Amino acid sequence: MKRIRKSPAVRAFLLYLLLTAGLIMLLYSYTNFYNRLNEDSVTPVSIEFSNGRADVRVIDRKAEFELSEIEPDNKEYFMLYIAMPDEIRAGIVSLYAFFSA
């Protein structure tokens, strides 16, 4: 029988999926274990949007991002939006509709 060889791109994609799934499982396992041992509970990941800022919390760490640079009123945003492929543009529109609702 002849063996079917996978291309390097397929192998890299499968490795990426395996590592990503493993990291997500590790994150959820850690938070579940932490919540059982301690009285105060933590969430694996949370995102809060307010006043043009995004606060991202991963376990107990916090990062803040300024979103004023990517608002639809910005000129650079408009130029990038026009230059993007249709698939990415549709994703941005759907994400914007989801988070603004």
Contacts in CASP RR format, 6 or more apart in sequence:
PFRMAT RR
TARGET T0000
AUTHOR 0000-0000-0000
METHOD contacts of the structure
MODEL  1
MKRIRKSPAVRAFLLYLLLTAGLIMLLYSYTNFYNRLNEDSVTPVSIEFS
NGRADVRVIDRKAEFELSEIEPDNKEYFMLYIAMPDEIRAGIVSLYAFFS
A
6 14 0 8 1.000
27 44 0 8 1.000
27 45 0 8 1.000
27 58 0 8 1.000
27 59 0 8 1.000
28 44 0 8 1.000
30 59 0 8 1.000
31 42 0 8 1.000
31 43 0 8 1.000
31 44 0 8 1.000
31 59 0 8 1.000
34 41 0 8 1.000
34 42 0 8 1.000
34 59 0 8 1.000
35 41 0 8 1.000
35 42 0 8 1.000
42 59 0 8 1.000
42 60 0 8 1.000
43 57 0 8 1.000
43 59 0 8 1.000
44 58 0 8 1.000
44 59 0 8 1.000
45 56 0 8 1.000
45 57 0 8 1.000
45 58 0 8 1.000
46 56 0 8 1.000
46 57 0 8 1.000
47 54 0 8 1.000
47 55 0 8 1.000
47 56 0 8 1.000
47 57 0 8 1.000
48 54 0 8 1.000
48 55 0 8 1.000
48 57 0 8 1.000
49 55 0 8 1.000
49 67 0 8 1.000
49 99 0 8 1.000
52 66 0 8 1.000
52 67 0 8 1.000
52 68 0 8 1.000
52 71 0 8 1.000
53 64 0 8 1.000
53 65 0 8 1.000
53 66 0 8 1.000
53 67 0 8 1.000
54 64 0 8 1.000
54 65 0 8 1.000
54 67 0 8 1.000
55 62 0 8 1.000
55 63 0 8 1.000
55 64 0 8 1.000
55 65 0 8 1.000
56 62 0 8 1.000
56 63 0 8 1.000
56 64 0 8 1.000
56 65 0 8 1.000
57 63 0 8 1.000
68 74 0 8 1.000
69 76 0 8 1.000
69 77 0 8 1.000
70 77 0 8 1.000
71 77 0 8 1.000
72 78 0 8 1.000
72 96 0 8 1.000
81 89 0 8 1.000
81 92 0 8 1.000
84 92 0 8 1.000
END
